[in-house]
């Protein structure tokens, strides 16, 4: 989740201090994406620089309250209406790990996949228990966070099944075969220099 837009969305509800923003951000996301107070203030400084928030004078305790500018309100409104770009997905360590394991001599890539499946199954069980403890009448935001993680864990297990099936069906390519094939395919799609 974008900390920047998360903070802007919280400020759209009214002015807040940095510590209040941190607490609200973590509470609304169920603590799934903790932010440190330094990250909050660094983000607020950037938002102020960009004209999206304005800082009030420090109070008697030295706390600074922030509020949205008109441009900040427009940015939040645009964020709500703009779908999240899934094409710019971050690198996934598990995908990288298995892609390299499959072509690395002496690495049992099936065992790597099975170890991950066991860990993901444990996580799935934890999330299922957690979901059962959430009262949607009082904590719907937390419930949707938990359900997102549940679906992601289920998808990862299905993908790991597919990885193992692909290894069984096609065998393991050698690193030489993969490295020889990639530049040709990348050149065909125009990605060779990236």
PyMOL CGO cylinders between C-alpha atoms (Angstrom):
from pymol import cmd
from pymol.cgo import CYLINDER

trace = [
    CYLINDER, 0.00, 0.00, 0.00, 1.20, 3.46, -0.77, 0.3, 1, 1, 1, 1, 1, 1,
    CYLINDER, 1.20, 3.46, -0.77, 2.00, 5.19, 2.50, 0.3, 1, 1, 1, 1, 1, 1,
    CYLINDER, 2.00, 5.19, 2.50, 1.72, 8.52, 0.71, 0.3, 1, 1, 1, 1, 1, 1,
    CYLINDER, 1.72, 8.52, 0.71, -1.87, 7.99, -0.40, 0.3, 1, 1, 1, 1, 1, 1,
    CYLINDER, -1.87, 7.99, -0.40, -2.80, 6.23, 2.82, 0.3, 1, 1, 1, 1, 1, 1,
    CYLINDER, -2.80, 6.23, 2.82, -1.75, 9.31, 4.79, 0.3, 1, 1, 1, 1, 1, 1,
    CYLINDER, -1.75, 9.31, 4.79, -3.52, 11.62, 2.36, 0.3, 1, 1, 1, 1, 1, 1,
    CYLINDER, -3.52, 11.62, 2.36, -6.72, 9.59, 2.69, 0.3, 1, 1, 1, 1, 1, 1,
    CYLINDER, -6.72, 9.59, 2.69, -6.54, 9.80, 6.48, 0.3, 1, 1, 1, 1, 1, 1,
    CYLINDER, -6.54, 9.80, 6.48, -5.95, 13.55, 6.31, 0.3, 1, 1, 1, 1, 1, 1,
    CYLINDER, -5.95, 13.55, 6.31, -9.04, 13.86, 4.08, 0.3, 1, 1, 1, 1, 1, 1,
    CYLINDER, -9.04, 13.86, 4.08, -11.01, 12.98, 7.23, 0.3, 1, 1, 1, 1, 1, 1,
    CYLINDER, -11.01, 12.98, 7.23, -9.49, 15.91, 9.10, 0.3, 1, 1, 1, 1, 1, 1,
    CYLINDER, -9.49, 15.91, 9.10, -6.22, 17.38, 10.36, 0.3, 1, 1, 1, 1, 1, 1,
    CYLINDER, -6.22, 17.38, 10.36, -3.94, 15.10, 12.38, 0.3, 1, 1, 1, 1, 1, 1,
    CYLINDER, -3.94, 15.10, 12.38, -0.56, 14.94, 14.04, 0.3, 1, 1, 1, 1, 1, 1,
    CYLINDER, -0.56, 14.94, 14.04, 2.10, 12.60, 12.67, 0.3, 1, 1, 1, 1, 1, 1,
    CYLINDER, 2.10, 12.60, 12.67, 1.73, 10.16, 15.58, 0.3, 1, 1, 1, 1, 1, 1,
    CYLINDER, 1.73, 10.16, 15.58, -2.05, 10.10, 15.03, 0.3, 1, 1, 1, 1, 1, 1,
    CYLINDER, -2.05, 10.10, 15.03, -1.51, 9.34, 11.36, 0.3, 1, 1, 1, 1, 1, 1,
    CYLINDER, -1.51, 9.34, 11.36, 0.86, 6.49, 12.21, 0.3, 1, 1, 1, 1, 1, 1,
    CYLINDER, 0.86, 6.49, 12.21, -1.61, 4.99, 14.69, 0.3, 1, 1, 1, 1, 1, 1,
    CYLINDER, -1.61, 4.99, 14.69, -4.58, 5.38, 12.33, 0.3, 1, 1, 1, 1, 1, 1,
    CYLINDER, -4.58, 5.38, 12.33, -2.67, 3.90, 9.38, 0.3, 1, 1, 1, 1, 1, 1,
    CYLINDER, -2.67, 3.90, 9.38, -1.67, 0.83, 11.38, 0.3, 1, 1, 1, 1, 1, 1,
    CYLINDER, -1.67, 0.83, 11.38, -5.10, 0.41, 12.97, 0.3, 1, 1, 1, 1, 1, 1,
    CYLINDER, -5.10, 0.41, 12.97, -6.90, 0.66, 9.62, 0.3, 1, 1, 1, 1, 1, 1,
    CYLINDER, -6.90, 0.66, 9.62, -4.62, -1.94, 8.04, 0.3, 1, 1, 1, 1, 1, 1,
    CYLINDER, -4.62, -1.94, 8.04, -4.70, -4.20, 11.09, 0.3, 1, 1, 1, 1, 1, 1,
    CYLINDER, -4.70, -4.20, 11.09, -0.99, -3.70, 11.72, 0.3, 1, 1, 1, 1, 1, 1,
    CYLINDER, -0.99, -3.70, 11.72, -0.23, -5.60, 8.53, 0.3, 1, 1, 1, 1, 1, 1,
    CYLINDER, -0.23, -5.60, 8.53, 1.85, -2.75, 7.14, 0.3, 1, 1, 1, 1, 1, 1,
    CYLINDER, 1.85, -2.75, 7.14, 3.53, -1.10, 10.12, 0.3, 1, 1, 1, 1, 1, 1,
    CYLINDER, 3.53, -1.10, 10.12, 5.15, 2.25, 9.47, 0.3, 1, 1, 1, 1, 1, 1,
    CYLINDER, 5.15, 2.25, 9.47, 7.70, 3.92, 11.66, 0.3, 1, 1, 1, 1, 1, 1,
    CYLINDER, 7.70, 3.92, 11.66, 7.17, 7.47, 12.76, 0.3, 1, 1, 1, 1, 1, 1,
    CYLINDER, 7.17, 7.47, 12.76, 10.23, 8.61, 10.79, 0.3, 1, 1, 1, 1, 1, 1,
    CYLINDER, 10.23, 8.61, 10.79, 8.67, 7.26, 7.59, 0.3, 1, 1, 1, 1, 1, 1,
    CYLINDER, 8.67, 7.26, 7.59, 5.45, 9.15, 8.38, 0.3, 1, 1, 1, 1, 1, 1,
    CYLINDER, 5.45, 9.15, 8.38, 7.26, 12.46, 8.91, 0.3, 1, 1, 1, 1, 1, 1,
    CYLINDER, 7.26, 12.46, 8.91, 9.49, 11.98, 5.86, 0.3, 1, 1, 1, 1, 1, 1,
    CYLINDER, 9.49, 11.98, 5.86, 6.37, 11.34, 3.77, 0.3, 1, 1, 1, 1, 1, 1,
    CYLINDER, 6.37, 11.34, 3.77, 4.62, 14.36, 5.29, 0.3, 1, 1, 1, 1, 1, 1,
    CYLINDER, 4.62, 14.36, 5.29, 7.65, 16.54, 4.45, 0.3, 1, 1, 1, 1, 1, 1,
    CYLINDER, 7.65, 16.54, 4.45, 7.45, 15.39, 0.82, 0.3, 1, 1, 1, 1, 1, 1,
    CYLINDER, 7.45, 15.39, 0.82, 3.70, 15.94, 0.72, 0.3, 1, 1, 1, 1, 1, 1,
    CYLINDER, 3.70, 15.94, 0.72, 4.18, 19.45, 2.08, 0.3, 1, 1, 1, 1, 1, 1,
    CYLINDER, 4.18, 19.45, 2.08, 6.94, 20.13, -0.45, 0.3, 1, 1, 1, 1, 1, 1,
    CYLINDER, 6.94, 20.13, -0.45, 4.60, 18.94, -3.23, 0.3, 1, 1, 1, 1, 1, 1,
    CYLINDER, 4.60, 18.94, -3.23, 1.81, 21.23, -2.01, 0.3, 1, 1, 1, 1, 1, 1,
    CYLINDER, 1.81, 21.23, -2.01, -0.53, 18.41, -0.97, 0.3, 1, 1, 1, 1, 1, 1,
    CYLINDER, -0.53, 18.41, -0.97, -0.50, 19.10, 2.78, 0.3, 1, 1, 1, 1, 1, 1,
    CYLINDER, -0.50, 19.10, 2.78, 0.13, 22.10, 4.97, 0.3, 1, 1, 1, 1, 1, 1,
    CYLINDER, 0.13, 22.10, 4.97, 1.74, 22.00, 8.41, 0.3, 1, 1, 1, 1, 1, 1,
    CYLINDER, 1.74, 22.00, 8.41, 0.40, 24.18, 11.21, 0.3, 1, 1, 1, 1, 1, 1,
    CYLINDER, 0.40, 24.18, 11.21, 2.67, 25.86, 13.72, 0.3, 1, 1, 1, 1, 1, 1,
    CYLINDER, 2.67, 25.86, 13.72, 3.88, 23.56, 16.49, 0.3, 1, 1, 1, 1, 1, 1,
    CYLINDER, 3.88, 23.56, 16.49, 1.66, 23.46, 19.58, 0.3, 1, 1, 1, 1, 1, 1,
    CYLINDER, 1.66, 23.46, 19.58, 2.89, 23.87, 23.18, 0.3, 1, 1, 1, 1, 1, 1,
    CYLINDER, 2.89, 23.87, 23.18, 4.09, 20.27, 23.18, 0.3, 1, 1, 1, 1, 1, 1,
    CYLINDER, 4.09, 20.27, 23.18, 6.01, 20.70, 19.91, 0.3, 1, 1, 1, 1, 1, 1,
    CYLINDER, 6.01, 20.70, 19.91, 3.55, 18.65, 17.88, 0.3, 1, 1, 1, 1, 1, 1,
    CYLINDER, 3.55, 18.65, 17.88, 2.72, 19.70, 14.34, 0.3, 1, 1, 1, 1, 1, 1,
    CYLINDER, 2.72, 19.70, 14.34, -0.72, 19.10, 12.91, 0.3, 1, 1, 1, 1, 1, 1,
    CYLINDER, -0.72, 19.10, 12.91, -1.13, 18.53, 9.17, 0.3, 1, 1, 1, 1, 1, 1,
    CYLINDER, -1.13, 18.53, 9.17, -4.09, 19.10, 6.90, 0.3, 1, 1, 1, 1, 1, 1,
    CYLINDER, -4.09, 19.10, 6.90, -4.83, 18.66, 3.21, 0.3, 1, 1, 1, 1, 1, 1,
    CYLINDER, -4.83, 18.66, 3.21, -4.62, 21.43, 0.65, 0.3, 1, 1, 1, 1, 1, 1,
    CYLINDER, -4.62, 21.43, 0.65, -7.03, 21.62, -2.29, 0.3, 1, 1, 1, 1, 1, 1,
    CYLINDER, -7.03, 21.62, -2.29, -4.39, 19.83, -4.39, 0.3, 1, 1, 1, 1, 1, 1,
    CYLINDER, -4.39, 19.83, -4.39, -4.18, 17.13, -1.69, 0.3, 1, 1, 1, 1, 1, 1,
    CYLINDER, -4.18, 17.13, -1.69, -7.95, 16.61, -1.83, 0.3, 1, 1, 1, 1, 1, 1,
    CYLINDER, -7.95, 16.61, -1.83, -7.74, 16.27, -5.61, 0.3, 1, 1, 1, 1, 1, 1,
    CYLINDER, -7.74, 16.27, -5.61, -4.91, 13.73, -5.27, 0.3, 1, 1, 1, 1, 1, 1,
    CYLINDER, -4.91, 13.73, -5.27, -6.94, 11.60, -2.83, 0.3, 1, 1, 1, 1, 1, 1,
    CYLINDER, -6.94, 11.60, -2.83, -10.01, 11.79, -5.05, 0.3, 1, 1, 1, 1, 1, 1,
    CYLINDER, -10.01, 11.79, -5.05, -7.95, 10.71, -8.05, 0.3, 1, 1, 1, 1, 1, 1,
    CYLINDER, -7.95, 10.71, -8.05, -6.40, 7.85, -6.03, 0.3, 1, 1, 1, 1, 1, 1,
    CYLINDER, -6.40, 7.85, -6.03, -9.83, 6.49, -5.07, 0.3, 1, 1, 1, 1, 1, 1,
    CYLINDER, -9.83, 6.49, -5.07, -10.89, 6.49, -8.72, 0.3, 1, 1, 1, 1, 1, 1,
    CYLINDER, -10.89, 6.49, -8.72, -7.69, 5.08, -10.27, 0.3, 1, 1, 1, 1, 1, 1,
    CYLINDER, -7.69, 5.08, -10.27, -7.24, 1.29, -10.38, 0.3, 1, 1, 1, 1, 1, 1,
    CYLINDER, -7.24, 1.29, -10.38, -4.01, -0.11, -8.94, 0.3, 1, 1, 1, 1, 1, 1,
    CYLINDER, -4.01, -0.11, -8.94, -1.51, -0.93, -11.69, 0.3, 1, 1, 1, 1, 1, 1,
    CYLINDER, -1.51, -0.93, -11.69, -0.76, -4.64, -11.34, 0.3, 1, 1, 1, 1, 1, 1,
    CYLINDER, -0.76, -4.64, -11.34, 1.61, -4.66, -14.32, 0.3, 1, 1, 1, 1, 1, 1,
    CYLINDER, 1.61, -4.66, -14.32, 4.25, -2.88, -12.26, 0.3, 1, 1, 1, 1, 1, 1,
    CYLINDER, 4.25, -2.88, -12.26, 4.31, -5.64, -9.65, 0.3, 1, 1, 1, 1, 1, 1,
    CYLINDER, 4.31, -5.64, -9.65, 7.31, -5.78, -7.33, 0.3, 1, 1, 1, 1, 1, 1,
    CYLINDER, 7.31, -5.78, -7.33, 9.82, -8.59, -7.72, 0.3, 1, 1, 1, 1, 1, 1,
    CYLINDER, 9.82, -8.59, -7.72, 8.74, -11.69, -5.89, 0.3, 1, 1, 1, 1, 1, 1,
    CYLINDER, 8.74, -11.69, -5.89, 11.58, -13.40, -4.02, 0.3, 1, 1, 1, 1, 1, 1,
    CYLINDER, 11.58, -13.40, -4.02, 9.86, -16.79, -4.18, 0.3, 1, 1, 1, 1, 1, 1,
    CYLINDER, 9.86, -16.79, -4.18, 9.51, -16.63, -7.96, 0.3, 1, 1, 1, 1, 1, 1,
    CYLINDER, 9.51, -16.63, -7.96, 13.17, -15.64, -8.32, 0.3, 1, 1, 1, 1, 1, 1,
    CYLINDER, 13.17, -15.64, -8.32, 14.24, -18.39, -5.88, 0.3, 1, 1, 1, 1, 1, 1,
    CYLINDER, 14.24, -18.39, -5.88, 12.38, -21.15, -7.72, 0.3, 1, 1, 1, 1, 1, 1,
    CYLINDER, 12.38, -21.15, -7.72, 13.34, -19.92, -11.20, 0.3, 1, 1, 1, 1, 1, 1,
    CYLINDER, 13.34, -19.92, -11.20, 17.00, -20.11, -10.23, 0.3, 1, 1, 1, 1, 1, 1,
    CYLINDER, 17.00, -20.11, -10.23, 16.62, -23.34, -8.22, 0.3, 1, 1, 1, 1, 1, 1,
    CYLINDER, 16.62, -23.34, -8.22, 15.14, -25.12, -11.24, 0.3, 1, 1, 1, 1, 1, 1,
    CYLINDER, 15.14, -25.12, -11.24, 18.31, -24.47, -13.24, 0.3, 1, 1, 1, 1, 1, 1,
    CYLINDER, 18.31, -24.47, -13.24, 20.90, -24.81, -10.45, 0.3, 1, 1, 1, 1, 1, 1,
    CYLINDER, 20.90, -24.81, -10.45, 22.86, -28.07, -10.35, 0.3, 1, 1, 1, 1, 1, 1,
    CYLINDER, 22.86, -28.07, -10.35, 22.52, -29.92, -7.08, 0.3, 1, 1, 1, 1, 1, 1,
    CYLINDER, 22.52, -29.92, -7.08, 19.41, -28.01, -5.93, 0.3, 1, 1, 1, 1, 1, 1,
    CYLINDER, 19.41, -28.01, -5.93, 16.28, -30.06, -5.41, 0.3, 1, 1, 1, 1, 1, 1,
    CYLINDER, 16.28, -30.06, -5.41, 13.77, -27.52, -6.71, 0.3, 1, 1, 1, 1, 1, 1,
    CYLINDER, 13.77, -27.52, -6.71, 10.86, -29.79, -5.83, 0.3, 1, 1, 1, 1, 1, 1,
    CYLINDER, 10.86, -29.79, -5.83, 12.04, -29.82, -2.20, 0.3, 1, 1, 1, 1, 1, 1,
    CYLINDER, 12.04, -29.82, -2.20, 12.33, -26.01, -2.30, 0.3, 1, 1, 1, 1, 1, 1,
    CYLINDER, 12.33, -26.01, -2.30, 8.73, -25.79, -3.56, 0.3, 1, 1, 1, 1, 1, 1,
    CYLINDER, 8.73, -25.79, -3.56, 7.51, -28.30, -0.96, 0.3, 1, 1, 1, 1, 1, 1,
    CYLINDER, 7.51, -28.30, -0.96, 9.22, -26.42, 1.89, 0.3, 1, 1, 1, 1, 1, 1,
    CYLINDER, 9.22, -26.42, 1.89, 7.50, -23.24, 0.75, 0.3, 1, 1, 1, 1, 1, 1,
    CYLINDER, 7.50, -23.24, 0.75, 4.17, -25.05, 0.45, 0.3, 1, 1, 1, 1, 1, 1,
    CYLINDER, 4.17, -25.05, 0.45, 4.48, -26.25, 4.06, 0.3, 1, 1, 1, 1, 1, 1,
    CYLINDER, 4.48, -26.25, 4.06, 5.21, -22.72, 5.28, 0.3, 1, 1, 1, 1, 1, 1,
    CYLINDER, 5.21, -22.72, 5.28, 2.38, -21.27, 3.22, 0.3, 1, 1, 1, 1, 1, 1,
    CYLINDER, 2.38, -21.27, 3.22, -0.04, -23.94, 4.51, 0.3, 1, 1, 1, 1, 1, 1,
    CYLINDER, -0.04, -23.94, 4.51, 0.89, -22.98, 8.09, 0.3, 1, 1, 1, 1, 1, 1,
    CYLINDER, 0.89, -22.98, 8.09, 0.27, -19.33, 7.22, 0.3, 1, 1, 1, 1, 1, 1,
    CYLINDER, 0.27, -19.33, 7.22, -3.05, -20.25, 5.60, 0.3, 1, 1, 1, 1, 1, 1,
    CYLINDER, -3.05, -20.25, 5.60, -4.12, -22.04, 8.78, 0.3, 1, 1, 1, 1, 1, 1,
    CYLINDER, -4.12, -22.04, 8.78, -3.11, -19.03, 10.92, 0.3, 1, 1, 1, 1, 1, 1,
    CYLINDER, -3.11, -19.03, 10.92, -5.03, -16.68, 8.67, 0.3, 1, 1, 1, 1, 1, 1,
    CYLINDER, -5.03, -16.68, 8.67, -8.11, -18.92, 8.72, 0.3, 1, 1, 1, 1, 1, 1,
    CYLINDER, -8.11, -18.92, 8.72, -8.11, -18.89, 12.53, 0.3, 1, 1, 1, 1, 1, 1,
    CYLINDER, -8.11, -18.89, 12.53, -7.54, -15.14, 12.52, 0.3, 1, 1, 1, 1, 1, 1,
    CYLINDER, -7.54, -15.14, 12.52, -10.44, -14.58, 10.11, 0.3, 1, 1, 1, 1, 1, 1,
    CYLINDER, -10.44, -14.58, 10.11, -12.74, -16.54, 12.39, 0.3, 1, 1, 1, 1, 1, 1,
    CYLINDER, -12.74, -16.54, 12.39, -11.86, -14.21, 15.27, 0.3, 1, 1, 1, 1, 1, 1,
    CYLINDER, -11.86, -14.21, 15.27, -12.64, -10.98, 13.39, 0.3, 1, 1, 1, 1, 1, 1,
    CYLINDER, -12.64, -10.98, 13.39, -16.06, -9.43, 13.92, 0.3, 1, 1, 1, 1, 1, 1,
    CYLINDER, -16.06, -9.43, 13.92, -17.01, -7.81, 10.60, 0.3, 1, 1, 1, 1, 1, 1,
    CYLINDER, -17.01, -7.81, 10.60, -19.55, -5.57, 12.35, 0.3, 1, 1, 1, 1, 1, 1,
    CYLINDER, -19.55, -5.57, 12.35, -16.77, -3.81, 14.24, 0.3, 1, 1, 1, 1, 1, 1,
    CYLINDER, -16.77, -3.81, 14.24, -13.66, -4.41, 12.14, 0.3, 1, 1, 1, 1, 1, 1,
    CYLINDER, -13.66, -4.41, 12.14, -14.57, -4.79, 8.48, 0.3, 1, 1, 1, 1, 1, 1,
    CYLINDER, -14.57, -4.79, 8.48, -11.35, -3.08, 7.33, 0.3, 1, 1, 1, 1, 1, 1,
    CYLINDER, -11.35, -3.08, 7.33, -9.22, -5.66, 9.17, 0.3, 1, 1, 1, 1, 1, 1,
    CYLINDER, -9.22, -5.66, 9.17, -11.39, -8.48, 7.77, 0.3, 1, 1, 1, 1, 1, 1,
    CYLINDER, -11.39, -8.48, 7.77, -10.73, -7.46, 4.16, 0.3, 1, 1, 1, 1, 1, 1,
    CYLINDER, -10.73, -7.46, 4.16, -6.99, -7.28, 4.88, 0.3, 1, 1, 1, 1, 1, 1,
    CYLINDER, -6.99, -7.28, 4.88, -7.05, -10.80, 6.33, 0.3, 1, 1, 1, 1, 1, 1,
    CYLINDER, -7.05, -10.80, 6.33, -9.14, -12.12, 3.43, 0.3, 1, 1, 1, 1, 1, 1,
    CYLINDER, -9.14, -12.12, 3.43, -6.68, -10.61, 0.94, 0.3, 1, 1, 1, 1, 1, 1,
    CYLINDER, -6.68, -10.61, 0.94, -3.83, -12.45, 2.64, 0.3, 1, 1, 1, 1, 1, 1,
    CYLINDER, -3.83, -12.45, 2.64, -5.88, -15.65, 2.72, 0.3, 1, 1, 1, 1, 1, 1,
    CYLINDER, -5.88, -15.65, 2.72, -6.56, -15.49, -1.02, 0.3, 1, 1, 1, 1, 1, 1,
    CYLINDER, -6.56, -15.49, -1.02, -2.90, -14.71, -1.73, 0.3, 1, 1, 1, 1, 1, 1,
    CYLINDER, -2.90, -14.71, -1.73, -1.79, -17.74, 0.32, 0.3, 1, 1, 1, 1, 1, 1,
    CYLINDER, -1.79, -17.74, 0.32, -4.30, -19.97, -1.50, 0.3, 1, 1, 1, 1, 1, 1,
    CYLINDER, -4.30, -19.97, -1.50, -3.06, -18.66, -4.86, 0.3, 1, 1, 1, 1, 1, 1,
    CYLINDER, -3.06, -18.66, -4.86, 0.55, -19.29, -3.85, 0.3, 1, 1, 1, 1, 1, 1,
    CYLINDER, 0.55, -19.29, -3.85, -0.25, -22.91, -2.99, 0.3, 1, 1, 1, 1, 1, 1,
    CYLINDER, -0.25, -22.91, -2.99, -1.97, -23.40, -6.37, 0.3, 1, 1, 1, 1, 1, 1,
    CYLINDER, -1.97, -23.40, -6.37, 1.04, -21.83, -8.12, 0.3, 1, 1, 1, 1, 1, 1,
    CYLINDER, 1.04, -21.83, -8.12, 3.45, -24.10, -6.21, 0.3, 1, 1, 1, 1, 1, 1,
    CYLINDER, 3.45, -24.10, -6.21, 1.38, -27.08, -7.36, 0.3, 1, 1, 1, 1, 1, 1,
    CYLINDER, 1.38, -27.08, -7.36, 1.77, -25.82, -10.93, 0.3, 1, 1, 1, 1, 1, 1,
    CYLINDER, 1.77, -25.82, -10.93, 5.54, -25.40, -10.49, 0.3, 1, 1, 1, 1, 1, 1,
    CYLINDER, 5.54, -25.40, -10.49, 5.91, -28.99, -9.34, 0.3, 1, 1, 1, 1, 1, 1,
    CYLINDER, 5.91, -28.99, -9.34, 3.67, -30.26, -12.14, 0.3, 1, 1, 1, 1, 1, 1,
    CYLINDER, 3.67, -30.26, -12.14, 5.74, -28.33, -14.69, 0.3, 1, 1, 1, 1, 1, 1,
    CYLINDER, 5.74, -28.33, -14.69, 8.98, -29.76, -13.33, 0.3, 1, 1, 1, 1, 1, 1,
    CYLINDER, 8.98, -29.76, -13.33, 7.54, -33.27, -13.46, 0.3, 1, 1, 1, 1, 1, 1,
    CYLINDER, 7.54, -33.27, -13.46, 6.17, -32.79, -16.96, 0.3, 1, 1, 1, 1, 1, 1,
    CYLINDER, 6.17, -32.79, -16.96, 9.09, -30.96, -18.58, 0.3, 1, 1, 1, 1, 1, 1,
    CYLINDER, 9.09, -30.96, -18.58, 12.09, -31.86, -16.47, 0.3, 1, 1, 1, 1, 1, 1,
    CYLINDER, 12.09, -31.86, -16.47, 14.67, -29.41, -15.29, 0.3, 1, 1, 1, 1, 1, 1,
    CYLINDER, 14.67, -29.41, -15.29, 16.40, -27.32, -17.93, 0.3, 1, 1, 1, 1, 1, 1,
    CYLINDER, 16.40, -27.32, -17.93, 20.09, -26.74, -17.47, 0.3, 1, 1, 1, 1, 1, 1,
    CYLINDER, 20.09, -26.74, -17.47, 21.35, -23.25, -16.69, 0.3, 1, 1, 1, 1, 1, 1,
    CYLINDER, 21.35, -23.25, -16.69, 23.09, -23.25, -20.07, 0.3, 1, 1, 1, 1, 1, 1,
    CYLINDER, 23.09, -23.25, -20.07, 19.81, -23.98, -21.91, 0.3, 1, 1, 1, 1, 1, 1,
    CYLINDER, 19.81, -23.98, -21.91, 17.99, -21.20, -20.05, 0.3, 1, 1, 1, 1, 1, 1,
    CYLINDER, 17.99, -21.20, -20.05, 20.73, -18.62, -20.52, 0.3, 1, 1, 1, 1, 1, 1,
    CYLINDER, 20.73, -18.62, -20.52, 20.99, -19.43, -24.21, 0.3, 1, 1, 1, 1, 1, 1,
    CYLINDER, 20.99, -19.43, -24.21, 17.20, -19.15, -24.69, 0.3, 1, 1, 1, 1, 1, 1,
    CYLINDER, 17.20, -19.15, -24.69, 16.55, -15.92, -22.79, 0.3, 1, 1, 1, 1, 1, 1,
    CYLINDER, 16.55, -15.92, -22.79, 18.42, -13.43, -25.01, 0.3, 1, 1, 1, 1, 1, 1,
    CYLINDER, 18.42, -13.43, -25.01, 16.68, -14.76, -28.12, 0.3, 1, 1, 1, 1, 1, 1,
    CYLINDER, 16.68, -14.76, -28.12, 13.22, -14.50, -26.54, 0.3, 1, 1, 1, 1, 1, 1,
    CYLINDER, 13.22, -14.50, -26.54, 13.98, -11.12, -24.97, 0.3, 1, 1, 1, 1, 1, 1,
    CYLINDER, 13.98, -11.12, -24.97, 15.27, -9.78, -28.28, 0.3, 1, 1, 1, 1, 1, 1,
    CYLINDER, 15.27, -9.78, -28.28, 12.08, -10.91, -29.99, 0.3, 1, 1, 1, 1, 1, 1,
    CYLINDER, 12.08, -10.91, -29.99, 9.99, -8.88, -27.53, 0.3, 1, 1, 1, 1, 1, 1,
    CYLINDER, 9.99, -8.88, -27.53, 12.31, -5.88, -27.45, 0.3, 1, 1, 1, 1, 1, 1,
    CYLINDER, 12.31, -5.88, -27.45, 13.39, -6.47, -23.85, 0.3, 1, 1, 1, 1, 1, 1,
    CYLINDER, 13.39, -6.47, -23.85, 16.99, -7.50, -24.50, 0.3, 1, 1, 1, 1, 1, 1,
    CYLINDER, 16.99, -7.50, -24.50, 18.52, -4.25, -23.25, 0.3, 1, 1, 1, 1, 1, 1,
    CYLINDER, 18.52, -4.25, -23.25, 16.39, -3.91, -20.10, 0.3, 1, 1, 1, 1, 1, 1,
]
cmd.load_cgo(trace, "trace")
